[in-house]
């Protein structure tokens, strides 16, 4: 879902997490949205309006009675022109104001005047969040159609640990895309995506691995999240940060990957195995660092489990199982062989010898091969775009 030319009203309230709203404003602006910021008086105690003005290149509204350049009351015009209202962070005080329909500051007036969807991302001390008054107020907002982006559990500004941290930027961005009418054809579906490479230990400091960066798998997880799915991302070590708004299951070895996959797939609708899982592991890794005195070193490797084969033969096999085939020769022949041997519904084949795509690159050039259809070769394109095309195919298979 592109944010280009969307008008987003960002409300910033008096929470210590107000500084995080600057990053959100920047991210929205970089994606092409026009961001109008309203700050409550308390928010100005944490972050100055100049910060948001510099990031958005738009004036920041703080005054209830300020007029715009055409002498119009701003809380009316901003509410009427917004495609979406996002309040992040939302303090307990602002949540109470909105729940009871008060109109005593510029933000609450604007929310009353808008017909756009409203997203509320609470951020506060955990006991304040858990308090029955706050929960009742959040319930009131939900009943009126507001979307609540639940806070995270973690260390708070007070030094305590609990639920109350502002949701991550990735989760808020995902909620924004969904609210703005992004594709929601995976709503109600639970999907599992694997990503990254695995590391098979040789000794406590060395391991066997591959060049997978995790970018393709992470793009698939992000795309599924934005299409409304509940996403489980099982990831080996990767070169990039995982997207927010998903369940991340970190693993290191192929055996750990297998265990995680077999735990998660019985309750999912689709599995996409984008991870580059090692085919072999050491039979007995050394418990101590191997010294480099010997002129030669012989390592005995044993075969790792065939995770895709196990999943496809499982009594509770997901309805759709997708594999990847990274090949250096005979791309279509080898991919089709894997499709049949693993009983897959779809396989994504890519030529790893290409210098402009594949491992570590931002782009990919793949061929989609289904059971009863001709191979579909895609041109070079960003991995996120490839991910959406793969999910288009998966959605079609889920509907059969």
Residue pairs with C-beta under 8 A, 6 or more apart in sequence:
1 177
1 178
1 180
1 181
1 182
1 183
1 226
2 31
2 32
3 28
3 31
3 32
3 33
3 176
3 177
3 180
4 31
4 32
4 33
5 32
5 33
5 34
6 32
6 33
6 34
6 83
6 84
6 180
7 33
7 34
7 36
7 81
7 82
7 83
7 84
8 28
8 33
8 34
8 35
8 36
8 82
8 83
8 84
8 85
8 86
8 176
9 35
9 36
9 37
9 38
9 78
9 79
9 82
9 84
9 85
9 86
9 110
9 114
9 116
10 21
10 24
10 25
10 28
10 35
10 36
10 37
10 38
10 52
10 86
10 87
10 88
11 37
11 38
11 39
11 40
11 85
11 86
11 87
11 88
11 90
11 94
11 107
11 110
11 111
12 18
12 21
12 37
12 38
12 39
12 40
12 43
12 47
12 52
12 87
12 88
12 89
13 40
13 42
13 43
13 87
13 89
13 90
13 91
13 93
13 94
13 107
14 40
14 41
14 42
14 43
14 45
14 46
14 91
14 93
14 94
15 43
15 46
15 89
15 90
15 91
15 123
15 124
15 166
16 46
16 123
16 157
17 89
17 123
17 165
17 166
18 43
18 46
18 47
18 89
19 46
19 47
20 88
20 89
20 166
20 169
21 47
21 52
21 88
21 89
22 47
22 51
22 52
22 55
23 169
24 86
24 88
24 169
24 172
24 173
25 35
25 37
25 52
25 55
25 56
26 55
27 169
27 173
28 35
28 173
28 176
29 35
29 55
29 56
29 57
34 58
35 55
35 56
35 58
36 56
36 58
36 61
36 78
36 82
37 49
37 52
37 53
37 56
37 58
37 60
37 61
38 60
38 61
38 62
38 75
38 78
38 106
38 107
38 110
39 47
39 49
39 52
39 60
39 61
39 62
40 62
40 91
40 94
40 105
40 106
40 107
41 62
41 105
42 91
42 93
44 62
49 60
49 62
50 60
52 60
53 59
53 60
61 74
61 75
61 78
61 106
62 106
63 106
64 75
64 105
64 106
64 109
65 73
66 74
66 106
67 73
67 74
68 74
68 77
74 106
75 106
75 107
75 109
75 110
75 113
76 109
76 110
76 113
78 110
78 114
79 85
79 109
79 110
79 111
79 112
79 113
79 114
79 115
79 116
80 113
80 114
80 115
82 114
82 116
83 116
83 180
84 116
84 117
84 118
84 119
84 176
84 179
84 180
85 110
85 111
85 114
85 116
85 117
85 118
85 119
86 118
86 119
86 121
86 172
86 176
87 94
87 98
87 107
87 111
87 118
87 119
87 120
87 121
88 119
88 120
88 121
88 123
88 149
88 166
88 167
88 172
89 121
89 122
89 123
89 124
89 166
90 120
90 121
90 122
90 123
91 122
91 123
91 124
92 122
92 124
92 128
92 129
92 131
92 134
94 107
94 108
95 120
95 122
95 134
95 137
95 138
95 141
96 133
96 134
96 137
97 104
97 105
97 108
98 108
98 111
98 120
98 137
98 141
98 146
99 136
99 137
99 138
99 140
99 141
100 137
100 140
101 112
102 108
103 109
103 112
111 118
117 145
117 147
117 179
117 180
118 141
118 145
118 146
118 147
119 146
119 147
119 148
119 149
119 172
119 175
119 176
119 179
120 138
120 141
120 146
120 147
120 148
120 149
121 148
121 149
121 151
121 166
121 167
121 172
122 129
122 134
122 138
122 148
122 149
122 150
122 151
122 164
122 166
123 151
123 164
123 165
123 166
124 134
124 151
124 164
125 156
125 157
125 158
125 160
125 162
125 164
126 156
126 160
126 162
126 163
126 164
127 162
128 134
128 164
129 151
129 162
129 163
129 164
130 162
130 163
138 148
141 148
142 148
147 175
147 179
149 167
149 171
149 172
149 175
150 167
151 163
151 164
151 165
151 166
151 167
152 163
152 165
152 166
152 167
152 168
153 161
153 162
153 163
153 165
154 161
154 165
155 161
155 165
156 162
156 164
156 165
167 244
168 244
168 245
169 244
170 222
170 243
170 244
170 245
171 244
171 245
172 244
173 244
174 222
174 225
174 226
174 243
174 244
174 245
175 245
177 226
178 184
178 226
178 228
182 226
182 227
183 226
183 227
183 228
183 388
184 227
184 228
185 227
185 228
185 395
186 224
186 227
186 228
186 229
186 391
186 395
187 227
187 228
187 229
188 228
189 228
189 229
189 230
189 269
189 270
189 398
190 229
190 230
190 231
190 232
190 267
190 268
190 269
191 224
191 229
191 230
191 231
191 232
191 268
191 269
191 270
191 271
191 272
191 394
192 231
192 232
192 234
192 261
192 264
192 265
192 268
192 270
192 271
192 272
192 318
193 217
193 220
193 221
193 224
193 231
193 232
193 233
193 234
193 271
193 272
193 274
194 217
194 233
194 234
194 235
194 236
194 257
194 261
194 271
194 272
194 273
194 274
194 275
194 277
195 212
195 214
195 216
195 217
195 218
195 220
195 221
195 233
195 234
195 235
195 236
195 238
195 274
195 275
196 212
196 213
196 214
196 217
196 235
196 236
196 237
196 238
196 275
196 276
197 209
197 210
197 211
197 212
197 214
197 236
197 237
197 238
197 275
197 276
197 277
197 278
198 209
198 210
198 236
198 251
198 252
198 253
198 254
198 256
198 257
198 275
198 276
198 277
198 278
199 207
199 208
199 209
199 236
199 237
199 252
199 253
199 278
200 207
200 208
200 209
200 253
200 254
200 278
200 280
200 281
200 282
200 285
200 304
201 207
201 253
201 282
201 285
202 208
202 282
202 285
202 286
202 290
202 299
203 285
203 286
203 287
203 288
203 289
203 290
204 286
204 287
204 288
204 289
205 289
206 289
206 290
208 278
208 280
208 281
208 282
209 237
209 278
210 276
210 278
210 359
211 276
211 359
211 360
212 236
212 238
212 275
212 276
212 359
213 238
213 239
213 240
213 359
213 360
214 235
214 236
214 237
214 238
214 239
214 240
215 238
215 239
215 240
215 360
215 361
215 362
215 383
216 274
216 324
216 364
216 383
216 386
216 387
217 233
217 235
217 238
217 272
217 274
217 275
218 233
218 235
218 238
218 240
218 242
218 243
219 383
219 384
219 386
219 387
220 272
220 274
220 387
220 390
220 391
221 231
221 233
221 242
221 243
221 246
222 243
222 246
222 384
222 387
223 384
223 387
223 388
223 391
224 231
224 391
225 231
225 243
225 245
225 246
227 391
230 247
231 245
231 246
231 247
232 246
232 247
232 249
232 264
232 268
233 242
233 243
233 246
233 247
233 248
233 249
234 249
234 251
234 257
234 260
234 261
234 264
234 275
235 242
235 248
235 249
235 250
235 251
235 275
236 250
236 251
236 252
236 257
236 275
236 276
236 277
237 252
239 360
242 248
249 260
249 264
251 257
251 259
251 260
253 278
253 281
254 277
254 278
254 281
254 304
254 305
254 307
255 281
255 304
255 305
257 275
257 277
257 307
258 304
258 305
258 307
258 310
261 271
261 273
261 307
261 311
262 307
262 310
262 311
262 314
265 271
265 311
265 314
265 316
265 317
265 318
266 314
266 316
268 318
269 318
269 319
269 320
269 398
270 318
270 319
270 320
270 321
270 322
270 394
270 397
270 398
271 311
271 318
271 320
271 321
271 322
272 322
272 390
272 394
273 307
273 308
273 311
273 321
273 322
273 323
273 324
274 324
274 348
276 326
277 304
277 307
278 304
279 303
279 304
280 301
280 302
280 303
280 304
281 301
281 302
281 304
282 299
282 300
282 301
282 302
283 300
283 301
283 302
284 300
290 297
306 342
308 321
308 323
308 342
308 344
309 341
309 342
309 343
311 317
311 318
311 321
312 321
312 342
312 343
312 344
313 343
319 397
319 398
320 345
320 346
320 394
320 397
320 398
321 342
321 343
321 344
321 345
322 344
322 345
322 346
322 347
322 348
322 390
322 394
323 338
323 339
323 342
323 344
323 346
323 347
323 348
324 347
324 348
324 349
324 350
325 331
325 334
325 335
325 338
325 347
325 348
325 349
325 350
326 350
326 352
326 358
326 359
327 334
327 335
327 349
327 350
327 351
327 352
328 351
328 352
328 353
331 349
331 350
331 351
331 367
332 349
332 367
332 369
332 375
334 349
335 347
335 349
335 367
335 369
336 347
336 369
338 344
338 347
339 346
339 347
339 369
339 371
344 371
345 370
345 371
345 397
346 368
346 369
346 370
346 371
346 390
346 393
346 394
346 397
347 368
347 369
348 366
348 367
348 368
348 369
348 390
349 366
349 367
349 368
349 369
349 375
350 357
350 358
350 364
350 365
350 366
350 367
351 357
351 358
351 365
352 358
352 359
354 365
356 363
356 365
356 380
357 363
357 364
357 365
357 380
358 364
358 365
361 383
362 382
362 383
363 380
363 381
363 382
363 383
364 380
364 381
364 382
364 383
364 386
365 378
365 379
365 380
365 381
366 377
366 378
366 386
367 375
367 376
367 377
367 378
368 375
368 376
368 378
368 389
368 390
368 393
369 375
369 376
370 393
370 397
378 386
378 389
